Amino acid sequence: MELARDITLIVHFLGLAMILGPFFIQMRAHTNYAFGWVLIGATVQLLTGIALTGLAEMRMDDDMSLNYTKIFVKLGVSVVIFVVALIARRRQRAMSPAGNQRSLLPLLHTAGALATANVVMAVVWPGLVS
């Protein structure tokens, strides 16, 4: 069970890298935003976060409990990141190659800022989640 948790946590971190990597690299770019990677990363984060919660619930004994408030807040933020990435990806596909993709930059900033906020919550907010 510990191996499954470790592998899931590694994949969770890789999903985070798929969101934050394009965010930091393309913060000042004017075109060709990597929303495909952000969307994949958001999906991976969402699924592995749910899996980590399930694994944590399975290994809990009667003396310990999960911080469900933290879990639901982080889940809500992850869903918003996923929706923002999905909207951005669809808008990007609908644009012509010569279109003004600069209008998509706020969506990239939103996804990146929310992912950063999720990291801060994971580290600073006390409680057992995984």
VOKOL-571808 format. One record per atom (N, C-alpha, C): residue number from 1; residue in three letters; atom name; x, y, z. Coordinates in steps of 0.1 Angstrom, whole numbers, plus 5000, padded with zeros to 4 digits. Atoms other than C-alpha are relative to their C-alpha. Layout:
<pts>
> nr, rest, atom, xx, yy, zz
> NUM, ALA, CA, X, Y, Z
...
</pts>
This chain:
<pts>
> nr, rest, atom, xx, yy, zz
> 1, MET, N, 5008, 4988, 5000
> 1, MET, CA, 5000, 5000, 5000
> 1, MET, C, 5009, 5013, 5000
> 2, GLU, N, 4991, 4988, 4999
> 2, GLU, CA, 5029, 5024, 5008
> 2, GLU, C, 5006, 5002, 4986
> 3, LEU, N, 4994, 4999, 5014
> 3, LEU, CA, 5044, 5017, 4973
> 3, LEU, C, 4990, 5007, 4991
> 4, ALA, N, 5011, 4994, 5008
> 4, ALA, CA, 5010, 5026, 4957
> 4, ALA, C, 4999, 5015, 5003
> 5, ARG, N, 5001, 4986, 4996
> 5, ARG, CA, 5009, 5058, 4977
> 5, ARG, C, 5012, 5008, 4994
> 6, ASP, N, 4988, 4994, 5005
> 6, ASP, CA, 5045, 5067, 4967
> 6, ASP, C, 4999, 5003, 4985
> 7, ILE, N, 5001, 4999, 5015
> 7, ILE, CA, 5039, 5061, 4930
> 7, ILE, C, 4990, 5010, 4997
> 8, THR, N, 5010, 4990, 5002
> 8, THR, CA, 5007, 5081, 4931
> 8, THR, C, 5004, 5014, 5003
> 9, LEU, N, 4995, 4986, 4996
> 9, LEU, CA, 5024, 5110, 4949
> 9, LEU, C, 5010, 5005, 4989
> 10, ILE, N, 4990, 4996, 5010
> 10, ILE, CA, 5052, 5110, 4923
> 10, ILE, C, 4992, 5005, 4987
> 11, VAL, N, 5008, 4997, 5011
> 11, VAL, CA, 5026, 5111, 4895
> 11, VAL, C, 4993, 5014, 5002
> 12, HIS, N, 5006, 4987, 4996
> 12, HIS, CA, 5008, 5139, 4914
> 12, HIS, C, 5009, 5012, 4998
> 13, PHE, N, 4990, 4989, 5001
> 13, PHE, CA, 5040, 5160, 4915
> 13, PHE, C, 5003, 5002, 4985
> 14, LEU, N, 4998, 4998, 5015
> 14, LEU, CA, 5045, 5154, 4877
> 14, LEU, C, 4989, 5008, 4994
> 15, GLY, N, 5011, 4992, 5005
> 15, GLY, CA, 5010, 5167, 4871
> 15, GLY, C, 5001, 5015, 5004
> 16, LEU, N, 4997, 4986, 4996
> 16, LEU, CA, 5019, 5198, 4891
> 16, LEU, C, 5010, 5006, 4991
> 17, ALA, N, 4989, 4994, 5009
> 17, ALA, CA, 5050, 5203, 4870
> 17, ALA, C, 4994, 5003, 4986
> 18, MET, N, 5007, 4997, 5014
> 18, MET, CA, 5028, 5201, 4838
> 18, MET, C, 4992, 5012, 5001
> 19, ILE, N, 5008, 4988, 4999
> 19, ILE, CA, 5008, 5230, 4851
> 19, ILE, C, 5010, 5012, 5002
> 20, LEU, N, 4991, 4989, 4996
> 20, LEU, CA, 5035, 5252, 4867
> 20, LEU, C, 5011, 5002, 4990
> 21, GLY, N, 4989, 4999, 5010
> 21, GLY, CA, 5062, 5245, 4840
> 21, GLY, C, 4996, 5010, 4989
> 22, PRO, N, 5004, 4990, 5011
> 22, PRO, CA, 5043, 5262, 4811
> 22, PRO, C, 4996, 5013, 5006
> 23, PHE, N, 5004, 4988, 4994
> 23, PHE, CA, 5030, 5288, 4835
> 23, PHE, C, 5012, 5009, 5002
> 24, PHE, N, 4988, 4992, 4998
> 24, PHE, CA, 5065, 5300, 4845
> 24, PHE, C, 5007, 5003, 4987
> 25, ILE, N, 4993, 4998, 5012
> 25, ILE, CA, 5080, 5296, 4811
> 25, ILE, C, 4993, 5010, 4991
> 26, GLN, N, 5007, 4992, 5010
> 26, GLN, CA, 5053, 5313, 4791
> 26, GLN, C, 4992, 5012, 5006
> 27, MET, N, 5007, 4988, 4994
> 27, MET, CA, 5042, 5341, 4815
> 27, MET, C, 5000, 5012, 4992
> 28, ARG, N, 4999, 4988, 5008
> 28, ARG, CA, 5053, 5367, 4791
> 28, ARG, C, 4999, 4997, 4985
> 29, ALA, N, 5001, 5004, 5014
> 29, ALA, CA, 5048, 5349, 4758
> 29, ALA, C, 4988, 5007, 4994
> 30, HIS, N, 5012, 4994, 5007
> 30, HIS, CA, 5024, 5362, 4732
> 30, HIS, C, 4992, 4990, 4992
> 31, THR, N, 5008, 5011, 5007
> 31, THR, CA, 5014, 5330, 4714
> 31, THR, C, 5005, 4987, 5004
> 32, ASN, N, 4996, 5014, 4998
> 32, ASN, CA, 5016, 5293, 4714
> 32, ASN, C, 5001, 4995, 5014
> 33, TYR, N, 5001, 5005, 4986
> 33, TYR, CA, 5006, 5287, 4750
> 33, TYR, C, 4998, 4985, 5001
> 34, ALA, N, 5000, 5015, 4999
> 34, ALA, CA, 5010, 5251, 4761
> 34, ALA, C, 4988, 4995, 5008
> 35, PHE, N, 5012, 5004, 4992
> 35, PHE, CA, 4974, 5246, 4773
> 35, PHE, C, 4997, 4986, 4999
> 36, GLY, N, 5002, 5015, 5000
> 36, GLY, CA, 4974, 5210, 4762
> 36, GLY, C, 5007, 4994, 5012
> 37, TRP, N, 4993, 5005, 4988
> 37, TRP, CA, 5001, 5203, 4789
> 37, TRP, C, 4993, 5004, 5013
> 38, VAL, N, 5006, 4995, 4988
> 38, VAL, CA, 4983, 5224, 4814
> 38, VAL, C, 4987, 4992, 5003
> 39, LEU, N, 5012, 5008, 4998
> 39, LEU, CA, 4951, 5205, 4808
> 39, LEU, C, 5003, 4985, 5004
> 40, ILE, N, 4996, 5013, 4996
> 40, ILE, CA, 4968, 5171, 4810
> 40, ILE, C, 5005, 5000, 5015
> 41, GLY, N, 4996, 4999, 4987
> 41, GLY, CA, 4985, 5182, 4842
> 41, GLY, C, 4989, 5002, 5010
> 42, ALA, N, 5012, 4998, 4991
> 42, ALA, CA, 4952, 5194, 4857
> 42, ALA, C, 4992, 4987, 5002
> 43, THR, N, 5007, 5013, 4999
> 43, THR, CA, 4936, 5161, 4849
> 43, THR, C, 5008, 4990, 5009
> 44, VAL, N, 4992, 5009, 4992
> 44, VAL, CA, 4965, 5142, 4864
> 44, VAL, C, 4999, 5004, 5015
> 45, GLN, N, 5001, 4995, 4987
> 45, GLN, CA, 4964, 5164, 4895
> 45, GLN, C, 4987, 4996, 5007
> 46, LEU, N, 5013, 5003, 4995
> 46, LEU, CA, 4927, 5159, 4899
> 46, LEU, C, 4998, 4985, 5004
> 47, LEU, N, 5002, 5015, 4998
> 47, LEU, CA, 4927, 5121, 4895
> 47, LEU, C, 5010, 4995, 5011
> 48, THR, N, 4991, 5005, 4990
> 48, THR, CA, 4958, 5115, 4916
> 48, THR, C, 4997, 5005, 5014
> 49, GLY, N, 5004, 4995, 4987
> 49, GLY, CA, 4946, 5138, 4944
> 49, GLY, C, 4989, 4992, 5006
> 50, ILE, N, 5011, 5008, 4996
> 50, ILE, CA, 4914, 5118, 4946
> 50, ILE, C, 5005, 4986, 5005
> 51, ALA, N, 4994, 5013, 4997
> 51, ALA, CA, 4935, 5086, 4946
> 51, ALA, C, 5008, 5000, 5013
> 52, LEU, N, 4992, 4998, 4987
> 52, LEU, CA, 4958, 5099, 4974
> 52, LEU, C, 4990, 5001, 5012
> 53, THR, N, 5009, 4999, 4989
> 53, THR, CA, 4928, 5107, 4995
> 53, THR, C, 4994, 4986, 5003
> 54, GLY, N, 5005, 5014, 4998
> 54, GLY, CA, 4914, 5072, 4990
> 54, GLY, C, 5010, 4991, 5006
> 55, LEU, N, 4989, 5008, 4994
> 55, LEU, CA, 4947, 5056, 4998
> 55, LEU, C, 5002, 5004, 5015
> 56, ALA, N, 4998, 4995, 4986
> 56, ALA, CA, 4950, 5078, 5030
> 56, ALA, C, 4988, 4995, 5008
> 57, GLU, N, 5011, 5004, 4993
> 57, GLU, CA, 4915, 5068, 5040
> 57, GLU, C, 5001, 4985, 5003
> 58, MET, N, 4999, 5014, 4999
> 58, MET, CA, 4923, 5031, 5035
> 58, MET, C, 5010, 4996, 5011
> 59, ARG, N, 4989, 5004, 4990
> 59, ARG, CA, 4954, 5032, 5058
> 59, ARG, C, 4997, 5007, 5013
> 60, MET, N, 5003, 4993, 4987
> 60, MET, CA, 4938, 5053, 5086
> 60, MET, C, 4995, 4989, 5010
> 61, ASP, N, 5005, 5008, 4989
> 61, ASP, CA, 4933, 5037, 5119
> 61, ASP, C, 4990, 5009, 5008
> 62, ASP, N, 5011, 4993, 4993
> 62, ASP, CA, 4906, 5047, 5144
> 62, ASP, C, 5005, 5013, 5008
> 63, ASP, N, 4995, 4989, 4993
> 63, ASP, CA, 4928, 5072, 5162
> 63, ASP, C, 5003, 5012, 4991
> 64, MET, N, 4997, 4989, 5009
> 64, MET, CA, 4935, 5093, 5131
> 64, MET, C, 4988, 5003, 4991
> 65, SER, N, 5010, 4997, 5010
> 65, SER, CA, 4912, 5111, 5107
> 65, SER, C, 5006, 5011, 4990
> 66, LEU, N, 4996, 4991, 5010
> 66, LEU, CA, 4916, 5131, 5076
> 66, LEU, C, 4994, 5014, 5002
> 67, ASN, N, 5005, 4986, 5000
> 67, ASN, CA, 4912, 5169, 5073
> 67, ASN, C, 4992, 5002, 4988
> 68, TYR, N, 5009, 4999, 5012
> 68, TYR, CA, 4882, 5169, 5050
> 68, TYR, C, 4998, 5014, 4995
> 69, THR, N, 5002, 4987, 5005
> 69, THR, CA, 4879, 5206, 5049
> 69, THR, C, 5012, 5004, 4990
> 70, LYS, N, 4989, 4997, 5008
> 70, LYS, CA, 4914, 5209, 5035
> 70, LYS, C, 4999, 4992, 4986
> 71, ILE, N, 5001, 5009, 5012
> 71, ILE, CA, 4907, 5180, 5010
> 71, ILE, C, 4990, 5007, 4991
> 72, PHE, N, 5010, 4994, 5009
> 72, PHE, CA, 4875, 5197, 4997
> 72, PHE, C, 5004, 5013, 4994
> 73, VAL, N, 4995, 4987, 5005
> 73, VAL, CA, 4891, 5231, 4994
> 73, VAL, C, 5010, 4998, 4989
> 74, LYS, N, 4990, 5003, 5010
> 74, LYS, CA, 4920, 5217, 4975
> 74, LYS, C, 4994, 4993, 4987
> 75, LEU, N, 5008, 5006, 5011
> 75, LEU, CA, 4896, 5196, 4954
> 75, LEU, C, 4993, 5011, 4991
> 76, GLY, N, 5007, 4989, 5007
> 76, GLY, CA, 4876, 5227, 4945
> 76, GLY, C, 5009, 5008, 4992
> 77, VAL, N, 4990, 4992, 5007
> 77, VAL, CA, 4907, 5246, 4935
> 77, VAL, C, 5005, 4992, 4988
> 78, SER, N, 4996, 5009, 5011
> 78, SER, CA, 4918, 5216, 4914
> 78, SER, C, 4990, 5000, 4989
> 79, VAL, N, 5011, 5000, 5010
> 79, VAL, CA, 4884, 5215, 4896
> 79, VAL, C, 5000, 5013, 4992
> 80, VAL, N, 4999, 4987, 5006
> 80, VAL, CA, 4887, 5252, 4889
> 80, VAL, C, 5011, 5001, 4990
> 81, ILE, N, 4988, 5000, 5009
> 81, ILE, CA, 4922, 5248, 4874
> 81, ILE, C, 4996, 4991, 4988
> 82, PHE, N, 5003, 5009, 5012
> 82, PHE, CA, 4909, 5219, 4852
> 82, PHE, C, 4990, 5007, 4991
> 83, VAL, N, 5010, 4993, 5008
> 83, VAL, CA, 4879, 5240, 4840
> 83, VAL, C, 5007, 5011, 4992
> 84, VAL, N, 4993, 4989, 5007
> 84, VAL, CA, 4901, 5270, 4832
> 84, VAL, C, 5009, 4995, 4989
> 85, ALA, N, 4991, 5006, 5011
> 85, ALA, CA, 4926, 5248, 4813
> 85, ALA, C, 4992, 4995, 4989
> 86, LEU, N, 5008, 5006, 5011
> 86, LEU, CA, 4898, 5231, 4794
> 86, LEU, C, 4994, 5012, 4991
> 87, ILE, N, 5005, 4988, 5008
> 87, ILE, CA, 4882, 5265, 4784
> 87, ILE, C, 5011, 5006, 4992
> 88, ALA, N, 4989, 4994, 5007
> 88, ALA, CA, 4916, 5279, 4774
> 88, ALA, C, 5004, 4991, 4988
> 89, ARG, N, 4996, 5009, 5011
> 89, ARG, CA, 4924, 5248, 4753
> 89, ARG, C, 4990, 5000, 4989
> 90, ARG, N, 5010, 5000, 5011
> 90, ARG, CA, 4891, 5249, 4735
> 90, ARG, C, 5000, 5013, 4993
> 91, ARG, N, 4999, 4987, 5007
> 91, ARG, CA, 4894, 5286, 4728
> 91, ARG, C, 5013, 5001, 4991
> 92, GLN, N, 4988, 5000, 5008
> 92, GLN, CA, 4930, 5281, 4716
> 92, GLN, C, 4998, 4992, 4987
> 93, ARG, N, 5002, 5008, 5012
> 93, ARG, CA, 4919, 5254, 4692
> 93, ARG, C, 4991, 5007, 4990
> 94, ALA, N, 5009, 4993, 5008
> 94, ALA, CA, 4891, 5276, 4679
> 94, ALA, C, 5006, 5012, 4993
> 95, MET, N, 4993, 4988, 5006
> 95, MET, CA, 4915, 5305, 4671
> 95, MET, C, 5007, 4995, 4987
> 96, SER, N, 4991, 5003, 5012
> 96, SER, CA, 4932, 5307, 4637
> 96, SER, C, 5014, 5002, 5005
> 97, PRO, N, 4985, 4999, 4996
> 97, PRO, CA, 4970, 5303, 4638
> 97, PRO, C, 5005, 5014, 5001
> 98, ALA, N, 4996, 4986, 4999
> 98, ALA, CA, 4973, 5340, 4632
> 98, ALA, C, 4992, 5009, 5010
> 99, GLY, N, 5009, 4993, 4991
> 99, GLY, CA, 4947, 5349, 4658
> 99, GLY, C, 5008, 5006, 5012
> 100, ASN, N, 4994, 4994, 4988
> 100, ASN, CA, 4955, 5370, 4689
> 100, ASN, C, 4998, 4991, 5012
> 101, GLN, N, 5000, 5009, 4989
> 101, GLN, CA, 4963, 5344, 4715
> 101, GLN, C, 5003, 5007, 5013
> 102, ARG, N, 4996, 4993, 4988
> 102, ARG, CA, 4973, 5371, 4739
> 102, ARG, C, 4988, 5001, 5010
> 103, SER, N, 5012, 5000, 4992
> 103, SER, CA, 4936, 5371, 4751
> 103, SER, C, 4999, 4988, 5009
> 104, LEU, N, 5000, 5013, 4991
> 104, LEU, CA, 4943, 5336, 4766
> 104, LEU, C, 5010, 5001, 5011
> 105, LEU, N, 4990, 4998, 4990
> 105, LEU, CA, 4971, 5349, 4788
> 105, LEU, C, 4994, 5000, 5014
> 106, PRO, N, 5006, 5000, 4986
> 106, PRO, CA, 4948, 5356, 4818
> 106, PRO, C, 4996, 4986, 5005
> 107, LEU, N, 5004, 5014, 4996
> 107, LEU, CA, 4936, 5320, 4817
> 107, LEU, C, 5013, 4992, 5004
> 108, LEU, N, 4988, 5006, 4996
> 108, LEU, CA, 4972, 5308, 4819
> 108, LEU, C, 5004, 5005, 5014
> 109, HIS, N, 4996, 4995, 4987
> 109, HIS, CA, 4979, 5331, 4848
> 109, HIS, C, 4990, 4995, 5011
> 110, THR, N, 5010, 5005, 4990
> 110, THR, CA, 4947, 5319, 4866
> 110, THR, C, 5004, 4986, 5003
> 111, ALA, N, 4996, 5013, 4998
> 111, ALA, CA, 4957, 5283, 4862
> 111, ALA, C, 5013, 4999, 5008
> 112, GLY, N, 4987, 5000, 4993
> 112, GLY, CA, 4993, 5289, 4874
> 112, GLY, C, 4999, 5005, 5014
> 113, ALA, N, 5001, 4994, 4987
> 113, ALA, CA, 4983, 5311, 4903
> 113, ALA, C, 4992, 4991, 5009
> 114, LEU, N, 5008, 5009, 4992
> 114, LEU, CA, 4957, 5286, 4915
> 114, LEU, C, 5008, 4987, 5003
> 115, ALA, N, 4991, 5012, 4997
> 115, ALA, CA, 4982, 5257, 4912
> 115, ALA, C, 5010, 5004, 5011
> 116, THR, N, 4990, 4996, 4989
> 116, THR, CA, 5007, 5277, 4933
> 116, THR, C, 4992, 5001, 5013
> 117, ALA, N, 5008, 4999, 4988
> 117, ALA, CA, 4979, 5284, 4958
> 117, ALA, C, 4998, 4986, 5006
> 118, ASN, N, 5002, 5014, 4995
> 118, ASN, CA, 4972, 5247, 4960
> 118, ASN, C, 5012, 4994, 5006
> 119, VAL, N, 4987, 5004, 4994
> 119, VAL, CA, 5009, 5240, 4967
> 119, VAL, C, 5001, 5006, 5014
> 120, VAL, N, 4999, 4993, 4987
> 120, VAL, CA, 5009, 5266, 4995
> 120, VAL, C, 4990, 4994, 5010
> 121, MET, N, 5010, 5006, 4991
> 121, MET, CA, 4977, 5251, 5010
> 121, MET, C, 5005, 4986, 5004
> 122, ALA, N, 4995, 5013, 4996
> 122, ALA, CA, 4993, 5216, 5009
> 122, ALA, C, 5011, 5000, 5010
> 123, VAL, N, 4988, 4999, 4991
> 123, VAL, CA, 5024, 5227, 5027
> 123, VAL, C, 4996, 5007, 5013
> 124, VAL, N, 5002, 4991, 4988
> 124, VAL, CA, 5011, 5254, 5051
> 124, VAL, C, 4988, 4995, 5009
> 125, TRP, N, 5012, 5004, 4992
> 125, TRP, CA, 4977, 5241, 5061
> 125, TRP, C, 5002, 4987, 5007
> 126, PRO, N, 4997, 5012, 4993
> 126, PRO, CA, 4981, 5216, 5088
> 126, PRO, C, 4989, 4989, 4998
> 127, GLY, N, 5010, 5011, 5001
> 127, GLY, CA, 4964, 5182, 5086
> 127, GLY, C, 5005, 4989, 4991
> 128, LEU, N, 4996, 5011, 5008
> 128, LEU, CA, 4968, 5148, 5072
> 128, LEU, C, 4991, 4998, 4988
> 129, VAL, N, 5007, 5001, 5012
> 129, VAL, CA, 4958, 5145, 5036
> 129, VAL, C, 5004, 4987, 4993
> 130, SER, N, 4995, 5012, 5007
> 130, SER, CA, 4980, 5117, 5022
> 130, SER, C, 5007, 4990, 5009
</pts>
